Amino acid sequence: MRSLRLLALVTGTLALGSACGGDGGTPPTENSGPTASFTVPSCTINVPCEFTSTSTDDVAVTGWSWDFDGDGTADATTATASFTYTAAGSYPVKLTVQDAQGVSNSKTASVTIAPPNPANTPPTAAFTFTCTAGDCSFTSTSTDATPGTIAAYAWDFGDGATAAEPAPSHSYTPVADSTDFTVRLIATDNEGAADTVSQAVRIGPPPNTPPTAGFTFNCNTAATCNFTSTSTDAAPGTIAIFAWSFGDGGASALPNPTHGYAVTVTTDFDVTLTVTDDDGASSSVTQTVTVSPPPPGAEGCTTSGTQVNCFMNVTDSSNIKVKLIGLACDLSGSRVTAPPPSGDQMFLDVCGLAVGDSTKIFGGPGDTAFLYVSGSQVRIKFTQGSKGAGDPPLAAPAGTLTGTFPNWVLSFEDGSHPGDAGEPDFADVVVQVDAIPPVQH
């Protein structure tokens, strides 16, 4: 008598022994394998051919494997799949299905792909596109002669990506420099005739984000304002150019400039900052800056280092005329100037000039005579020059003020000969200052 194991090997079945003992048992239900099934569709060359599994199982089919061209390689693993045949002929289509317990079954059937109809008018492939940076939308405008219709679209976007719909969208990977991609569309009609069209699509780098201009400011009591740019630019951009317009004709290209205003009364200035990034994009911002003149000091002269500052009170709006009425100095580079708000360089190297030389204080609009309004102060500064080689050290300069509005006399001691008899005599540079009515235009 053959053993069960040998019997199983011979018959291809496995006999299971009955349960031992007296409690019996329920024998397992025998699995029925799946049955592979599908219907061969009508297929056209170059048009996707749709296949659908109609396979059955006593429980469920859980796996599908299609070989559409008989090369022994699975072309799809879903219940429904498509395949495009690019050459006419007869092809074996094999479907292998499997159930949950691993039992499989196969079916093979032939599909015939007819050659294109020579009488058919091929379609005309065409498309349009629009791109924003690297994001593109494509639309097929392909046509086919009636009664033909476009049955298949095959897009190649030139970067390895493809699509099979009439109006696909595609995003290109950002590029550092402008790059041309050749986009190809193959349009196939319902009888298998096809046409191809290609276009170059230029993709540039991501769009530059313009900078955002901004600044803060602080103005001190000397009519001088400190400006700080707070402008920003999105990475990887950087701000390359700063262009300041201070509202009084002044300008700067520094990121954080300081600017002094020439004012005798509180004045508003519109300050504009324009920033430009390294890709050429710009942004501007304007703020109103209120500037007040320096507070008036005591009338008279004070010495600080090598400078003497003299202040004269103006009680009626006036222009100022300055005249040299005494010179007894020989220091090189001594000068008499009018600091802001006028900022006029009146007598440079004054020791080399002549008694009687005179000038108005300029610095008004268009470099006209500066107008000192009522309640403001005229400020005139004497700056000590340089001693000659072998001369003794210089003493500090000094100055005196006599007179009241509208006429004053400034007497400066340049401090060049501190040991000489009679020094200081305040006769080294003597300046007459006269307030005159402004010229009416």
Secondary structure, 3 states (H helix, E strand, C coil): CCCHHHHHHHHCCCCCCCCCCCCCCCCCCCCCCCECCECCCCCECCCCEEEEECCECCCCEEEEEEECCCCCCCCECCCEEEECCCCCEEEEEEEEEEECCCCEEEEEEEEEEECCCCCCCCCECCEEEEEECCEEEEEECCECCCCCCEEEEEEECCCCCEECCCCCEEECCCCCCCEEEEEEEEEEECCCCEEEEEEEEEECCCCCCCCECCEEEEECCCCEEEEEECCECCCCCCEEEEEEECCCCCEECCCCCEEECCCCCCEEEEEEEEEEECCCCEEEEEEEEEECCCCCCCCEEEEECCEEEEEEECCCCEEEEEEEEEECCCCECCEEEECCCCCEEEECCHHHCCCCCEEECECCHHHCECCECCCCEEEEEEECCECCCCCCCCCCCEEEEEEECCEEEEEEECCCCCCCCCCCCCCCEEEEEEEECCCCC
